[in-house]
Amino acid sequence: MTMQVGMVGTNGIVIGGDTRHSISPRFEGAAARHGFGGTKIRIDKSGRIAVCCAIDMTAAKRFADRILSELPSEESKNRVRRIEEIGREIGSGLGGNRDIESLVVFADSLSTFYRFRFMSCDREVSVDEVIDAAASGDTVNSAIFWRMRYYKRLPIEQLTVLTSHLIMSAGELNSAMIDGLEIVLCDANGFRRLSDDENREWASKAKERGERIGEMVLTV
């Protein structure tokens, strides 16, 4: 499980997510469920495509690797078709209840990105073009409220505030499966992954902001 969100701004796109990887004994031969911290956002060598991996991380990484290796040279008009084809090929090889969700962002198309889903229950693939904001992973998490209530097309510097607050709030509500923060900014120059120190600073600010909001709400 994870929580990831992409938001389209006036000057680019901000992508955010948590960093907890959960190891399931059912699928990976582990003796007990455990986890580790690490990035879930992959960027191709050219710095022009980013893919967020969610739900079944093993399958989502396979999907991301295919996207990053095969789509850099693809014409933009064929992107949706190729994302769907790759997702269907990856999904067809999966057994059991193994779903994939991903956000696929192109640095040369700053007004849109794509939300990919493979649902094992009906073996269906969907690719949706996003023109504002979208989440993947734990999308029933109540922290989605922050995007639904406060998103508007602003500079990505401002949307980073909303993104970090949403991800950190999601971790508060589902601490067993969601933890940590990573943010990637996309503008005309490509993708910039924030440093560990920058992510820690945004996480700290989000925690402080949440405490202030709580005090305001509960003050008579």
Biotite code that builds the C-alpha atoms (Angstrom):
import biotite.structure as struc

atoms = struc.array([
    struc.Atom([0.000, 0.000, 0.000], chain_id="A", res_id=1, res_name="MET", atom_name="CA", element="C"),
    struc.Atom([1.125, 3.547, -0.533], chain_id="A", res_id=2, res_name="THR", atom_name="CA", element="C"),
    struc.Atom([-0.157, 7.073, -0.973], chain_id="A", res_id=3, res_name="MET", atom_name="CA", element="C"),
    struc.Atom([0.895, 9.112, -3.984], chain_id="A", res_id=4, res_name="GLN", atom_name="CA", element="C"),
    struc.Atom([-0.476, 12.226, -5.611], chain_id="A", res_id=5, res_name="VAL", atom_name="CA", element="C"),
    struc.Atom([0.276, 14.336, -8.656], chain_id="A", res_id=6, res_name="GLY", atom_name="CA", element="C"),
    struc.Atom([-0.859, 17.950, -8.995], chain_id="A", res_id=7, res_name="MET", atom_name="CA", element="C"),
    struc.Atom([-0.737, 20.103, -12.117], chain_id="A", res_id=8, res_name="VAL", atom_name="CA", element="C"),
    struc.Atom([0.437, 23.645, -11.429], chain_id="A", res_id=9, res_name="GLY", atom_name="CA", element="C"),
    struc.Atom([0.811, 26.795, -13.467], chain_id="A", res_id=10, res_name="THR", atom_name="CA", element="C"),
    struc.Atom([4.496, 26.096, -14.093], chain_id="A", res_id=11, res_name="ASN", atom_name="CA", element="C"),
    struc.Atom([4.763, 22.307, -13.946], chain_id="A", res_id=12, res_name="GLY", atom_name="CA", element="C"),
    struc.Atom([3.702, 19.282, -11.932], chain_id="A", res_id=13, res_name="ILE", atom_name="CA", element="C"),
    struc.Atom([4.487, 18.231, -8.377], chain_id="A", res_id=14, res_name="VAL", atom_name="CA", element="C"),
    struc.Atom([4.568, 14.511, -7.511], chain_id="A", res_id=15, res_name="ILE", atom_name="CA", element="C"),
    struc.Atom([4.575, 13.274, -3.936], chain_id="A", res_id=16, res_name="GLY", atom_name="CA", element="C"),
    struc.Atom([4.441, 9.949, -2.165], chain_id="A", res_id=17, res_name="GLY", atom_name="CA", element="C"),
    struc.Atom([5.413, 8.005, 0.911], chain_id="A", res_id=18, res_name="ASP", atom_name="CA", element="C"),
    struc.Atom([8.466, 5.752, 1.102], chain_id="A", res_id=19, res_name="THR", atom_name="CA", element="C"),
    struc.Atom([7.376, 2.684, 3.092], chain_id="A", res_id=20, res_name="ARG", atom_name="CA", element="C"),
    struc.Atom([7.762, -0.651, 1.276], chain_id="A", res_id=21, res_name="HIS", atom_name="CA", element="C"),
    struc.Atom([5.784, -3.481, 2.887], chain_id="A", res_id=22, res_name="SER", atom_name="CA", element="C"),
    struc.Atom([7.067, -7.031, 2.373], chain_id="A", res_id=23, res_name="ILE", atom_name="CA", element="C"),
    struc.Atom([4.233, -9.556, 2.248], chain_id="A", res_id=24, res_name="SER", atom_name="CA", element="C"),
    struc.Atom([4.949, -13.189, 3.191], chain_id="A", res_id=25, res_name="PRO", atom_name="CA", element="C"),
    struc.Atom([2.239, -14.224, 0.745], chain_id="A", res_id=26, res_name="ARG", atom_name="CA", element="C"),
    struc.Atom([4.028, -12.955, -2.345], chain_id="A", res_id=27, res_name="PHE", atom_name="CA", element="C"),
    struc.Atom([7.716, -12.651, -1.438], chain_id="A", res_id=28, res_name="GLU", atom_name="CA", element="C"),
    struc.Atom([8.460, -15.698, 0.702], chain_id="A", res_id=29, res_name="GLY", atom_name="CA", element="C"),
    struc.Atom([9.031, -13.685, 3.865], chain_id="A", res_id=30, res_name="ALA", atom_name="CA", element="C"),
    struc.Atom([8.484, -15.267, 7.285], chain_id="A", res_id=31, res_name="ALA", atom_name="CA", element="C"),
    struc.Atom([6.541, -12.253, 8.540], chain_id="A", res_id=32, res_name="ALA", atom_name="CA", element="C"),
    struc.Atom([5.243, -8.965, 7.194], chain_id="A", res_id=33, res_name="ARG", atom_name="CA", element="C"),
    struc.Atom([7.889, -6.262, 7.485], chain_id="A", res_id=34, res_name="HIS", atom_name="CA", element="C"),
    struc.Atom([9.120, -3.295, 5.514], chain_id="A", res_id=35, res_name="GLY", atom_name="CA", element="C"),
    struc.Atom([11.815, -0.792, 4.635], chain_id="A", res_id=36, res_name="PHE", atom_name="CA", element="C"),
    struc.Atom([12.094, 2.758, 3.375], chain_id="A", res_id=37, res_name="GLY", atom_name="CA", element="C"),
    struc.Atom([12.900, 3.595, -0.235], chain_id="A", res_id=38, res_name="GLY", atom_name="CA", element="C"),
    struc.Atom([11.762, 5.585, -3.239], chain_id="A", res_id=39, res_name="THR", atom_name="CA", element="C"),
    struc.Atom([8.648, 4.561, -5.138], chain_id="A", res_id=40, res_name="LYS", atom_name="CA", element="C"),
    struc.Atom([9.111, 7.165, -7.885], chain_id="A", res_id=41, res_name="ILE", atom_name="CA", element="C"),
    struc.Atom([11.271, 6.122, -10.832], chain_id="A", res_id=42, res_name="ARG", atom_name="CA", element="C"),
    struc.Atom([12.744, 8.562, -13.337], chain_id="A", res_id=43, res_name="ILE", atom_name="CA", element="C"),
    struc.Atom([14.284, 7.610, -16.682], chain_id="A", res_id=44, res_name="ASP", atom_name="CA", element="C"),
    struc.Atom([17.927, 8.384, -17.508], chain_id="A", res_id=45, res_name="LYS", atom_name="CA", element="C"),
    struc.Atom([16.991, 11.300, -19.751], chain_id="A", res_id=46, res_name="SER", atom_name="CA", element="C"),
    struc.Atom([15.020, 12.908, -16.925], chain_id="A", res_id=47, res_name="GLY", atom_name="CA", element="C"),
    struc.Atom([11.905, 13.259, -19.093], chain_id="A", res_id=48, res_name="ARG", atom_name="CA", element="C"),
    struc.Atom([9.584, 10.542, -17.697], chain_id="A", res_id=49, res_name="ILE", atom_name="CA", element="C"),
    struc.Atom([8.642, 9.661, -14.118], chain_id="A", res_id=50, res_name="ALA", atom_name="CA", element="C"),
    struc.Atom([6.525, 6.731, -12.916], chain_id="A", res_id=51, res_name="VAL", atom_name="CA", element="C"),
    struc.Atom([5.038, 6.351, -9.432], chain_id="A", res_id=52, res_name="CYS", atom_name="CA", element="C"),
    struc.Atom([4.650, 2.736, -8.269], chain_id="A", res_id=53, res_name="CYS", atom_name="CA", element="C"),
    struc.Atom([1.720, 1.727, -6.047], chain_id="A", res_id=54, res_name="ALA", atom_name="CA", element="C"),
    struc.Atom([-0.207, -1.291, -4.667], chain_id="A", res_id=55, res_name="ILE", atom_name="CA", element="C"),
    struc.Atom([1.740, -4.429, -5.738], chain_id="A", res_id=56, res_name="ASP", atom_name="CA", element="C"),
    struc.Atom([5.225, -2.952, -5.783], chain_id="A", res_id=57, res_name="MET", atom_name="CA", element="C"),
    struc.Atom([6.933, -5.862, -7.559], chain_id="A", res_id=58, res_name="THR", atom_name="CA", element="C"),
    struc.Atom([4.517, -5.714, -10.490], chain_id="A", res_id=59, res_name="ALA", atom_name="CA", element="C"),
    struc.Atom([4.404, -1.915, -10.455], chain_id="A", res_id=60, res_name="ALA", atom_name="CA", element="C"),
    struc.Atom([8.206, -1.766, -10.755], chain_id="A", res_id=61, res_name="LYS", atom_name="CA", element="C"),
    struc.Atom([8.067, -4.083, -13.777], chain_id="A", res_id=62, res_name="ARG", atom_name="CA", element="C"),
    struc.Atom([5.496, -1.770, -15.322], chain_id="A", res_id=63, res_name="PHE", atom_name="CA", element="C"),
    struc.Atom([7.640, 1.281, -14.538], chain_id="A", res_id=64, res_name="ALA", atom_name="CA", element="C"),
    struc.Atom([10.763, -0.304, -16.028], chain_id="A", res_id=65, res_name="ASP", atom_name="CA", element="C"),
    struc.Atom([8.911, -1.032, -19.265], chain_id="A", res_id=66, res_name="ARG", atom_name="CA", element="C"),
    struc.Atom([7.524, 2.501, -19.448], chain_id="A", res_id=67, res_name="ILE", atom_name="CA", element="C"),
    struc.Atom([10.910, 4.103, -18.797], chain_id="A", res_id=68, res_name="LEU", atom_name="CA", element="C"),
    struc.Atom([12.691, 1.939, -21.376], chain_id="A", res_id=69, res_name="SER", atom_name="CA", element="C"),
    struc.Atom([10.090, 1.956, -24.163], chain_id="A", res_id=70, res_name="GLU", atom_name="CA", element="C"),
    struc.Atom([8.274, 5.301, -24.081], chain_id="A", res_id=71, res_name="LEU", atom_name="CA", element="C"),
    struc.Atom([11.055, 7.924, -24.330], chain_id="A", res_id=72, res_name="PRO", atom_name="CA", element="C"),
    struc.Atom([11.070, 7.573, -28.126], chain_id="A", res_id=73, res_name="SER", atom_name="CA", element="C"),
    struc.Atom([7.297, 7.135, -28.466], chain_id="A", res_id=74, res_name="GLU", atom_name="CA", element="C"),
    struc.Atom([5.281, 9.884, -30.151], chain_id="A", res_id=75, res_name="GLU", atom_name="CA", element="C"),
    struc.Atom([2.945, 11.663, -27.738], chain_id="A", res_id=76, res_name="SER", atom_name="CA", element="C"),
    struc.Atom([-0.133, 10.631, -29.728], chain_id="A", res_id=77, res_name="LYS", atom_name="CA", element="C"),
    struc.Atom([0.673, 6.958, -29.044], chain_id="A", res_id=78, res_name="ASN", atom_name="CA", element="C"),
    struc.Atom([1.366, 7.240, -25.302], chain_id="A", res_id=79, res_name="ARG", atom_name="CA", element="C"),
    struc.Atom([-2.030, 6.195, -23.979], chain_id="A", res_id=80, res_name="VAL", atom_name="CA", element="C"),
    struc.Atom([-2.119, 3.156, -26.267], chain_id="A", res_id=81, res_name="ARG", atom_name="CA", element="C"),
    struc.Atom([1.406, 2.090, -25.296], chain_id="A", res_id=82, res_name="ARG", atom_name="CA", element="C"),
    struc.Atom([0.794, 2.566, -21.556], chain_id="A", res_id=83, res_name="ILE", atom_name="CA", element="C"),
    struc.Atom([-2.328, 0.411, -21.865], chain_id="A", res_id=84, res_name="GLU", atom_name="CA", element="C"),
    struc.Atom([-0.522, -2.281, -23.881], chain_id="A", res_id=85, res_name="GLU", atom_name="CA", element="C"),
    struc.Atom([2.391, -2.491, -21.457], chain_id="A", res_id=86, res_name="ILE", atom_name="CA", element="C"),
    struc.Atom([0.048, -2.561, -18.467], chain_id="A", res_id=87, res_name="GLY", atom_name="CA", element="C"),
    struc.Atom([-2.024, -5.338, -20.002], chain_id="A", res_id=88, res_name="ARG", atom_name="CA", element="C"),
    struc.Atom([1.072, -7.417, -20.729], chain_id="A", res_id=89, res_name="GLU", atom_name="CA", element="C"),
    struc.Atom([2.364, -7.030, -17.163], chain_id="A", res_id=90, res_name="ILE", atom_name="CA", element="C"),
    struc.Atom([-1.060, -7.699, -15.656], chain_id="A", res_id=91, res_name="GLY", atom_name="CA", element="C"),
    struc.Atom([-1.689, -10.813, -17.731], chain_id="A", res_id=92, res_name="SER", atom_name="CA", element="C"),
    struc.Atom([1.236, -12.511, -16.033], chain_id="A", res_id=93, res_name="GLY", atom_name="CA", element="C"),
    struc.Atom([0.018, -11.847, -12.506], chain_id="A", res_id=94, res_name="LEU", atom_name="CA", element="C"),
    struc.Atom([-1.926, -14.311, -10.399], chain_id="A", res_id=95, res_name="GLY", atom_name="CA", element="C"),
    struc.Atom([-4.145, -13.784, -7.359], chain_id="A", res_id=96, res_name="GLY", atom_name="CA", element="C"),
    struc.Atom([-5.303, -10.422, -6.068], chain_id="A", res_id=97, res_name="ASN", atom_name="CA", element="C"),
    struc.Atom([-2.439, -8.325, -7.380], chain_id="A", res_id=98, res_name="ARG", atom_name="CA", element="C"),
    struc.Atom([-3.377, -4.832, -8.520], chain_id="A", res_id=99, res_name="ASP", atom_name="CA", element="C"),
    struc.Atom([-1.191, -2.083, -9.993], chain_id="A", res_id=100, res_name="ILE", atom_name="CA", element="C"),
    struc.Atom([-1.628, 1.675, -9.917], chain_id="A", res_id=101, res_name="GLU", atom_name="CA", element="C"),
    struc.Atom([0.779, 4.239, -11.318], chain_id="A", res_id=102, res_name="SER", atom_name="CA", element="C"),
    struc.Atom([1.043, 7.894, -12.149], chain_id="A", res_id=103, res_name="LEU", atom_name="CA", element="C"),
    struc.Atom([2.998, 8.444, -15.377], chain_id="A", res_id=104, res_name="VAL", atom_name="CA", element="C"),
    struc.Atom([4.327, 11.968, -15.926], chain_id="A", res_id=105, res_name="VAL", atom_name="CA", element="C"),
    struc.Atom([6.076, 13.384, -18.999], chain_id="A", res_id=106, res_name="PHE", atom_name="CA", element="C"),
    struc.Atom([8.265, 16.461, -18.629], chain_id="A", res_id=107, res_name="ALA", atom_name="CA", element="C"),
    struc.Atom([7.401, 17.682, -22.120], chain_id="A", res_id=108, res_name="ASP", atom_name="CA", element="C"),
    struc.Atom([3.681, 17.825, -21.359], chain_id="A", res_id=109, res_name="SER", atom_name="CA", element="C"),
    struc.Atom([3.324, 20.020, -18.309], chain_id="A", res_id=110, res_name="LEU", atom_name="CA", element="C"),
    struc.Atom([-0.447, 20.379, -18.391], chain_id="A", res_id=111, res_name="SER", atom_name="CA", element="C"),
    struc.Atom([-1.302, 16.666, -18.245], chain_id="A", res_id=112, res_name="THR", atom_name="CA", element="C"),
    struc.Atom([-0.204, 13.325, -16.888], chain_id="A", res_id=113, res_name="PHE", atom_name="CA", element="C"),
    struc.Atom([-1.706, 9.832, -16.790], chain_id="A", res_id=114, res_name="TYR", atom_name="CA", element="C"),
    struc.Atom([-3.190, 7.606, -14.117], chain_id="A", res_id=115, res_name="ARG", atom_name="CA", element="C"),
    struc.Atom([-2.820, 3.895, -14.854], chain_id="A", res_id=116, res_name="PHE", atom_name="CA", element="C"),
    struc.Atom([-4.722, 1.060, -13.130], chain_id="A", res_id=117, res_name="ARG", atom_name="CA", element="C"),
    struc.Atom([-4.742, -2.707, -13.491], chain_id="A", res_id=118, res_name="PHE", atom_name="CA", element="C"),
    struc.Atom([-7.481, -4.405, -11.441], chain_id="A", res_id=119, res_name="MET", atom_name="CA", element="C"),
    struc.Atom([-7.016, -8.135, -10.924], chain_id="A", res_id=120, res_name="SER", atom_name="CA", element="C"),
    struc.Atom([-10.686, -8.732, -10.061], chain_id="A", res_id=121, res_name="CYS", atom_name="CA", element="C"),
    struc.Atom([-11.767, -8.212, -13.680], chain_id="A", res_id=122, res_name="ASP", atom_name="CA", element="C"),
    struc.Atom([-8.351, -8.119, -15.422], chain_id="A", res_id=123, res_name="ARG", atom_name="CA", element="C"),
    struc.Atom([-9.179, -4.663, -16.723], chain_id="A", res_id=124, res_name="GLU", atom_name="CA", element="C"),
    struc.Atom([-6.704, -1.915, -17.591], chain_id="A", res_id=125, res_name="VAL", atom_name="CA", element="C"),
    struc.Atom([-7.514, 1.796, -17.587], chain_id="A", res_id=126, res_name="SER", atom_name="CA", element="C"),
    struc.Atom([-5.428, 4.821, -18.554], chain_id="A", res_id=127, res_name="VAL", atom_name="CA", element="C"),
    struc.Atom([-6.853, 8.240, -17.721], chain_id="A", res_id=128, res_name="ASP", atom_name="CA", element="C"),
    struc.Atom([-5.417, 11.560, -18.775], chain_id="A", res_id=129, res_name="GLU", atom_name="CA", element="C"),
    struc.Atom([-5.302, 13.941, -15.804], chain_id="A", res_id=130, res_name="VAL", atom_name="CA", element="C"),
    struc.Atom([-5.546, 17.708, -16.243], chain_id="A", res_id=131, res_name="ILE", atom_name="CA", element="C"),
    struc.Atom([-5.651, 18.740, -12.582], chain_id="A", res_id=132, res_name="ASP", atom_name="CA", element="C"),
    struc.Atom([-4.784, 16.329, -9.741], chain_id="A", res_id=133, res_name="ALA", atom_name="CA", element="C"),
    struc.Atom([-5.018, 12.599, -9.052], chain_id="A", res_id=134, res_name="ALA", atom_name="CA", element="C"),
    struc.Atom([-3.942, 10.092, -6.417], chain_id="A", res_id=135, res_name="ALA", atom_name="CA", element="C"),
    struc.Atom([-2.917, 6.435, -6.495], chain_id="A", res_id=136, res_name="SER", atom_name="CA", element="C"),
    struc.Atom([-2.493, 3.752, -3.865], chain_id="A", res_id=137, res_name="GLY", atom_name="CA", element="C"),
    struc.Atom([-4.539, 4.121, -0.686], chain_id="A", res_id=138, res_name="ASP", atom_name="CA", element="C"),
    struc.Atom([-7.199, 6.234, -2.383], chain_id="A", res_id=139, res_name="THR", atom_name="CA", element="C"),
    struc.Atom([-9.815, 5.424, 0.274], chain_id="A", res_id=140, res_name="VAL", atom_name="CA", element="C"),
    struc.Atom([-7.595, 7.174, 2.825], chain_id="A", res_id=141, res_name="ASN", atom_name="CA", element="C"),
    struc.Atom([-9.405, 10.180, 4.294], chain_id="A", res_id=142, res_name="SER", atom_name="CA", element="C"),
    struc.Atom([-6.353, 12.369, 3.667], chain_id="A", res_id=143, res_name="ALA", atom_name="CA", element="C"),
    struc.Atom([-7.600, 12.638, 0.071], chain_id="A", res_id=144, res_name="ILE", atom_name="CA", element="C"),
    struc.Atom([-9.848, 15.348, 1.528], chain_id="A", res_id=145, res_name="PHE", atom_name="CA", element="C"),
    struc.Atom([-6.990, 17.860, 1.328], chain_id="A", res_id=146, res_name="TRP", atom_name="CA", element="C"),
    struc.Atom([-6.712, 17.508, -2.441], chain_id="A", res_id=147, res_name="ARG", atom_name="CA", element="C"),
    struc.Atom([-10.474, 17.498, -2.950], chain_id="A", res_id=148, res_name="MET", atom_name="CA", element="C"),
    struc.Atom([-11.004, 20.605, -0.820], chain_id="A", res_id=149, res_name="ARG", atom_name="CA", element="C"),
    struc.Atom([-7.972, 22.788, -1.475], chain_id="A", res_id=150, res_name="TYR", atom_name="CA", element="C"),
    struc.Atom([-6.392, 21.932, -4.820], chain_id="A", res_id=151, res_name="TYR", atom_name="CA", element="C"),
    struc.Atom([-6.312, 24.692, -7.392], chain_id="A", res_id=152, res_name="LYS", atom_name="CA", element="C"),
    struc.Atom([-3.883, 25.393, -10.211], chain_id="A", res_id=153, res_name="ARG", atom_name="CA", element="C"),
    struc.Atom([-1.075, 27.272, -8.471], chain_id="A", res_id=154, res_name="LEU", atom_name="CA", element="C"),
    struc.Atom([2.717, 27.408, -8.857], chain_id="A", res_id=155, res_name="PRO", atom_name="CA", element="C"),
    struc.Atom([4.266, 24.057, -7.934], chain_id="A", res_id=156, res_name="ILE", atom_name="CA", element="C"),
    struc.Atom([6.097, 25.705, -5.026], chain_id="A", res_id=157, res_name="GLU", atom_name="CA", element="C"),
    struc.Atom([2.700, 26.298, -3.393], chain_id="A", res_id=158, res_name="GLN", atom_name="CA", element="C"),
    struc.Atom([1.311, 22.907, -4.403], chain_id="A", res_id=159, res_name="LEU", atom_name="CA", element="C"),
    struc.Atom([4.276, 21.273, -2.663], chain_id="A", res_id=160, res_name="THR", atom_name="CA", element="C"),
    struc.Atom([2.762, 22.517, 0.614], chain_id="A", res_id=161, res_name="VAL", atom_name="CA", element="C"),
    struc.Atom([-0.536, 20.765, -0.146], chain_id="A", res_id=162, res_name="LEU", atom_name="CA", element="C"),
    struc.Atom([1.193, 17.633, -1.461], chain_id="A", res_id=163, res_name="THR", atom_name="CA", element="C"),
    struc.Atom([3.379, 17.174, 1.620], chain_id="A", res_id=164, res_name="SER", atom_name="CA", element="C"),
    struc.Atom([0.454, 17.815, 3.950], chain_id="A", res_id=165, res_name="HIS", atom_name="CA", element="C"),
    struc.Atom([-1.689, 15.200, 2.176], chain_id="A", res_id=166, res_name="LEU", atom_name="CA", element="C"),
    struc.Atom([1.017, 12.516, 2.251], chain_id="A", res_id=167, res_name="ILE", atom_name="CA", element="C"),
    struc.Atom([1.914, 13.096, 5.893], chain_id="A", res_id=168, res_name="MET", atom_name="CA", element="C"),
    struc.Atom([-1.776, 13.127, 6.891], chain_id="A", res_id=169, res_name="SER", atom_name="CA", element="C"),
    struc.Atom([-2.233, 9.815, 5.073], chain_id="A", res_id=170, res_name="ALA", atom_name="CA", element="C"),
    struc.Atom([0.551, 8.351, 7.190], chain_id="A", res_id=171, res_name="GLY", atom_name="CA", element="C"),
    struc.Atom([-1.135, 9.543, 10.375], chain_id="A", res_id=172, res_name="GLU", atom_name="CA", element="C"),
    struc.Atom([-4.326, 7.750, 9.320], chain_id="A", res_id=173, res_name="LEU", atom_name="CA", element="C"),
    struc.Atom([-2.658, 4.542, 8.068], chain_id="A", res_id=174, res_name="ASN", atom_name="CA", element="C"),
    struc.Atom([0.664, 4.412, 9.897], chain_id="A", res_id=175, res_name="SER", atom_name="CA", element="C"),
    struc.Atom([1.029, 0.649, 9.429], chain_id="A", res_id=176, res_name="ALA", atom_name="CA", element="C"),
    struc.Atom([1.314, 0.969, 5.643], chain_id="A", res_id=177, res_name="MET", atom_name="CA", element="C"),
    struc.Atom([2.281, 4.609, 4.905], chain_id="A", res_id=178, res_name="ILE", atom_name="CA", element="C"),
    struc.Atom([5.317, 6.485, 6.185], chain_id="A", res_id=179, res_name="ASP", atom_name="CA", element="C"),
    struc.Atom([7.947, 8.918, 4.980], chain_id="A", res_id=180, res_name="GLY", atom_name="CA", element="C"),
    struc.Atom([7.825, 11.522, 2.237], chain_id="A", res_id=181, res_name="LEU", atom_name="CA", element="C"),
    struc.Atom([9.410, 12.041, -1.173], chain_id="A", res_id=182, res_name="GLU", atom_name="CA", element="C"),
    struc.Atom([8.663, 14.865, -3.579], chain_id="A", res_id=183, res_name="ILE", atom_name="CA", element="C"),
    struc.Atom([9.617, 15.316, -7.231], chain_id="A", res_id=184, res_name="VAL", atom_name="CA", element="C"),
    struc.Atom([9.122, 18.585, -9.114], chain_id="A", res_id=185, res_name="LEU", atom_name="CA", element="C"),
    struc.Atom([8.637, 18.698, -12.868], chain_id="A", res_id=186, res_name="CYS", atom_name="CA", element="C"),
    struc.Atom([9.036, 21.804, -15.002], chain_id="A", res_id=187, res_name="ASP", atom_name="CA", element="C"),
    struc.Atom([10.289, 22.682, -18.475], chain_id="A", res_id=188, res_name="ALA", atom_name="CA", element="C"),
    struc.Atom([13.806, 21.598, -17.470], chain_id="A", res_id=189, res_name="ASN", atom_name="CA", element="C"),
    struc.Atom([12.713, 18.083, -16.471], chain_id="A", res_id=190, res_name="GLY", atom_name="CA", element="C"),
    struc.Atom([12.394, 16.407, -13.078], chain_id="A", res_id=191, res_name="PHE", atom_name="CA", element="C"),
    struc.Atom([14.082, 17.408, -9.838], chain_id="A", res_id=192, res_name="ARG", atom_name="CA", element="C"),
    struc.Atom([13.980, 14.977, -6.940], chain_id="A", res_id=193, res_name="ARG", atom_name="CA", element="C"),
    struc.Atom([14.119, 16.810, -3.626], chain_id="A", res_id=194, res_name="LEU", atom_name="CA", element="C"),
    struc.Atom([16.982, 15.866, -1.333], chain_id="A", res_id=195, res_name="SER", atom_name="CA", element="C"),
    struc.Atom([16.503, 13.876, 1.873], chain_id="A", res_id=196, res_name="ASP", atom_name="CA", element="C"),
    struc.Atom([17.015, 17.053, 3.887], chain_id="A", res_id=197, res_name="ASP", atom_name="CA", element="C"),
    struc.Atom([14.415, 18.936, 1.850], chain_id="A", res_id=198, res_name="GLU", atom_name="CA", element="C"),
    struc.Atom([11.912, 16.093, 2.242], chain_id="A", res_id=199, res_name="ASN", atom_name="CA", element="C"),
    struc.Atom([12.510, 15.965, 5.997], chain_id="A", res_id=200, res_name="ARG", atom_name="CA", element="C"),
    struc.Atom([11.927, 19.705, 6.195], chain_id="A", res_id=201, res_name="GLU", atom_name="CA", element="C"),
    struc.Atom([8.648, 19.472, 4.285], chain_id="A", res_id=202, res_name="TRP", atom_name="CA", element="C"),
    struc.Atom([7.563, 16.541, 6.483], chain_id="A", res_id=203, res_name="ALA", atom_name="CA", element="C"),
    struc.Atom([8.350, 18.515, 9.642], chain_id="A", res_id=204, res_name="SER", atom_name="CA", element="C"),
    struc.Atom([6.426, 21.544, 8.375], chain_id="A", res_id=205, res_name="LYS", atom_name="CA", element="C"),
    struc.Atom([3.436, 19.338, 7.504], chain_id="A", res_id=206, res_name="ALA", atom_name="CA", element="C"),
    struc.Atom([3.413, 17.849, 11.004], chain_id="A", res_id=207, res_name="LYS", atom_name="CA", element="C"),
    struc.Atom([3.547, 21.295, 12.605], chain_id="A", res_id=208, res_name="GLU", atom_name="CA", element="C"),
    struc.Atom([0.810, 22.536, 10.273], chain_id="A", res_id=209, res_name="ARG", atom_name="CA", element="C"),
    struc.Atom([-1.406, 19.601, 11.217], chain_id="A", res_id=210, res_name="GLY", atom_name="CA", element="C"),
    struc.Atom([-0.991, 20.373, 14.903], chain_id="A", res_id=211, res_name="GLU", atom_name="CA", element="C"),
    struc.Atom([-1.905, 24.026, 14.321], chain_id="A", res_id=212, res_name="ARG", atom_name="CA", element="C"),
    struc.Atom([-4.995, 23.032, 12.346], chain_id="A", res_id=213, res_name="ILE", atom_name="CA", element="C"),
    struc.Atom([-6.042, 20.722, 15.173], chain_id="A", res_id=214, res_name="GLY", atom_name="CA", element="C"),
    struc.Atom([-5.683, 23.507, 17.706], chain_id="A", res_id=215, res_name="GLU", atom_name="CA", element="C"),
    struc.Atom([-7.769, 25.874, 15.574], chain_id="A", res_id=216, res_name="MET", atom_name="CA", element="C"),
    struc.Atom([-10.520, 23.334, 15.010], chain_id="A", res_id=217, res_name="VAL", atom_name="CA", element="C"),
    struc.Atom([-10.774, 22.433, 18.707], chain_id="A", res_id=218, res_name="LEU", atom_name="CA", element="C"),
    struc.Atom([-10.555, 25.984, 20.037], chain_id="A", res_id=219, res_name="THR", atom_name="CA", element="C"),
    struc.Atom([-13.892, 27.290, 21.368], chain_id="A", res_id=220, res_name="VAL", atom_name="CA", element="C"),
])
